[in-house]
Amino acid sequence: MAPLNRIHLNGLRAVEAVARLGSLSAAAGELGVSPSAVSQQINRTERQLGLALFERTTSGLVLTDFGSQFATRLARGFRELTQAVALADDASRCTLVVSVAPAFASKWLMPRLSRHFTRYPNVLLRIDASVRLVDPGNSEIDIGIRLGNGKWPGLHAELLLAQEIFPVCAPSIAAKLKTPADLANAYAITDERTMIAWENWFRAAGAEPVTLLKGASFTDPMLCLESTIAGHGVMLGWQLLCADALADGRLVAPFGVRAPSGLGYWMVTDPEPESRKVRDFKAWLREEIEVTMATFATPSEPAAA
């Protein structure tokens, strides 16, 4: 392979753009040059390499086997270059990009962010509210907070909080629930996308499972929470979703029993060494979690209300 200093960078950019976008015209639009200029850059790169990267067909350029391998490595290299240049912006603006599920962001993180602003006034936070698991090593995301089992290949995951589940409801409904058997007369508020089950809670409570009456169902846990606060029924909640509503009395956990779900909230980062802003954010998150959990009673005591 020819030494790198013999291959013109503009030619490599042209090859990567055409391979990714699929045509000379699309690559030309992205690079701000004409299609013929892109074609010339590709031809020159192929001469420098001594190998064909594309086959010329009546329908356009098609990557050769070697070209496909070459383009894959180029794409990875240009991502690294882009991230390297972005470090300059991050260093000057000190922006921290956090990817987090909307329910976590809305019901727990957002009410507490002012304390992060106060402690780190030079750090600009940008919240990417999404349920997608992004790769911090191949994106602008600095840290992700995700619910799961912590097994995400290629990423570094640290447990933030093991998720525990428990029934919650409005105080007016809680007054009618003396034992778990009373749940048979309560309406269930259901998250259609949930990964948790009532059976786990009944098992932890040492109670015979009962089937709740069919109540409203939603595709978003935040809507489930609001419906429960409004007194529509009982939902199976967890610490960070329900913490503030339990603390101010809008919700009650009537039985004082929390069950492990097998899931947890994890802080997900790139395996590479972390920046100071990421380390500080992680430490701050742990402090806030500790404060939140201090408001919860132990499983053998009445739940905090």
Sequence and secondary structure as in RCSB ss.txt:
>XXXX:A:sequence
MAPLNRIHLNGLRAVEAVARLGSLSAAAGELGVSPSAVSQQINRTERQLGLALFERTTSGLVLTDFGSQFATRLA
RGFRELTQAVALADDASRCTLVVSVAPAFASKWLMPRLSRHFTRYPNVLLRIDASVRLVDPGNSEIDIGIRLGNG
KWPGLHAELLLAQEIFPVCAPSIAAKLKTPADLANAYAITDERTMIAWENWFRAAGAEPVTLLKGASFTDPMLCL
ESTIAGHGVMLGWQLLCADALADGRLVAPFGVRAPSGLGYWMVTDPEPESRKVRDFKAWLREEIEVTMATFATPS
EPAAA
>XXXX:A:secstr
   GGGS HHHHHHHHHHHHHSSHHHHHHHHTS HHHHHHHHHHHHHHHTS  EEEETTEEEE HHHHHHHHHHH
HHHHHHHHHHHHHHHHHH EEEEEE HHHIIIIIGGGHHHHHHH TT EEEEEE SS   GGGSS SEEEEEE S
  TTSEEEEEEEEEEEEEB HHHHTT SSGGGGGGSEEEEETT    HHHHHHHHT      EEEEEESSHHHHH
HHHHTTS BEEEEHHHHHHHHHTTS B TT   EEEEEEEEEEE SS   HHHHHHHHHHHHHHHHHHTTS  TT
S    
